[in-house]
Amino acid sequence: MPVFPSREWAEEFCRALNESPSYRSSGQGWVWPILFKVRTRPGEPPGLFPREPGFVLELENGECKGVDWHDDARGVEAPFVISAGYRDWKDVIEGRVNPMMAILRRKLVVEKGDVSILLRYPKAALDMVAAAQRVGLD
């Protein structure tokens, strides 16, 4: 099982999305790449992530067309950029926190992109979490 976050994890996540009939349906209409970044937050061990690893998912109408891994995603451009600390990502991936509630509570921070567009895809967000759960964390 690949470790989150890593290139292998991101690639498995893309595959899991493509194997999900539910995501294929709920992701219809979504045509923007998303950059997912992991950053260390206060209270986490110092140096847990000295850089900000992340990956861009090329998402289009319920399909993941590819993934670009970045050991340090600071400065990487994408129409949508979502960042969070490792623990917050873990809470979402493990299903303890709904992804839309995490955005509204700023546990997941939308650094770039229109939040109102994201909020139109709550089922796709849940299907993405389900795909991430199939990949696991480590």
PEZI-V27323 format. One record per residue. N is the residue number from 0. RES is the residue in one letter. SS is DSSP state (hx for helix, st for strand, lp for the rest). Layout:
n=N res=RES ss=SS
n=N res=RES ss=SS
//
This chain:
n=0 res=M ss=lp
n=1 res=P ss=lp
n=2 res=V ss=lp
n=3 res=F ss=lp
n=4 res=P ss=lp
n=5 res=S ss=lp
n=6 res=R ss=hx
n=7 res=E ss=hx
n=8 res=W ss=hx
n=9 res=A ss=hx
n=10 res=E ss=hx
n=11 res=E ss=hx
n=12 res=F ss=hx
n=13 res=C ss=hx
n=14 res=R ss=hx
n=15 res=A ss=hx
n=16 res=L ss=hx
n=17 res=N ss=hx
n=18 res=E ss=lp
n=19 res=S ss=lp
n=20 res=P ss=hx
n=21 res=S ss=hx
n=22 res=Y ss=hx
n=23 res=R ss=hx
n=24 res=S ss=hx
n=25 res=S ss=hx
n=26 res=G ss=lp
n=27 res=Q ss=lp
n=28 res=G ss=lp
n=29 res=W ss=lp
n=30 res=V ss=lp
n=31 res=W ss=lp
n=32 res=P ss=lp
n=33 res=I ss=st
n=34 res=L ss=st
n=35 res=F ss=st
n=36 res=K ss=st
n=37 res=V ss=st
n=38 res=R ss=st
n=39 res=T ss=lp
n=40 res=R ss=lp
n=41 res=P ss=lp
n=42 res=G ss=lp
n=43 res=E ss=lp
n=44 res=P ss=lp
n=45 res=P ss=lp
n=46 res=G ss=lp
n=47 res=L ss=lp
n=48 res=F ss=lp
n=49 res=P ss=lp
n=50 res=R ss=lp
n=51 res=E ss=lp
n=52 res=P ss=lp
n=53 res=G ss=st
n=54 res=F ss=st
n=55 res=V ss=st
n=56 res=L ss=st
n=57 res=E ss=st
n=58 res=L ss=st
n=59 res=E ss=st
n=60 res=N ss=lp
n=61 res=G ss=lp
n=62 res=E ss=st
n=63 res=C ss=st
n=64 res=K ss=st
n=65 res=G ss=st
n=66 res=V ss=st
n=67 res=D ss=st
n=68 res=W ss=st
n=69 res=H ss=st
n=70 res=D ss=lp
n=71 res=D ss=lp
n=72 res=A ss=lp
n=73 res=R ss=lp
n=74 res=G ss=lp
n=75 res=V ss=lp
n=76 res=E ss=lp
n=77 res=A ss=lp
n=78 res=P ss=lp
n=79 res=F ss=st
n=80 res=V ss=st
n=81 res=I ss=st
n=82 res=S ss=st
n=83 res=A ss=st
n=84 res=G ss=st
n=85 res=Y ss=hx
n=86 res=R ss=hx
n=87 res=D ss=hx
n=88 res=W ss=hx
n=89 res=K ss=hx
n=90 res=D ss=hx
n=91 res=V ss=hx
n=92 res=I ss=hx
n=93 res=E ss=lp
n=94 res=G ss=lp
n=95 res=R ss=lp
n=96 res=V ss=lp
n=97 res=N ss=lp
n=98 res=P ss=hx
n=99 res=M ss=hx
n=100 res=M ss=hx
n=101 res=A ss=hx
n=102 res=I ss=hx
n=103 res=L ss=hx
n=104 res=R ss=lp
n=105 res=R ss=lp
n=106 res=K ss=lp
n=107 res=L ss=lp
n=108 res=V ss=st
n=109 res=V ss=st
n=110 res=E ss=st
n=111 res=K ss=st
n=112 res=G ss=lp
n=113 res=D ss=lp
n=114 res=V ss=hx
n=115 res=S ss=hx
n=116 res=I ss=hx
n=117 res=L ss=hx
n=118 res=L ss=lp
n=119 res=R ss=lp
n=120 res=Y ss=lp
n=121 res=P ss=hx
n=122 res=K ss=hx
n=123 res=A ss=hx
n=124 res=A ss=hx
n=125 res=L ss=hx
n=126 res=D ss=hx
n=127 res=M ss=hx
n=128 res=V ss=hx
n=129 res=A ss=hx
n=130 res=A ss=hx
n=131 res=A ss=hx
n=132 res=Q ss=hx
n=133 res=R ss=hx
n=134 res=V ss=hx
n=135 res=G ss=lp
n=136 res=L ss=lp
n=137 res=D ss=lp
//
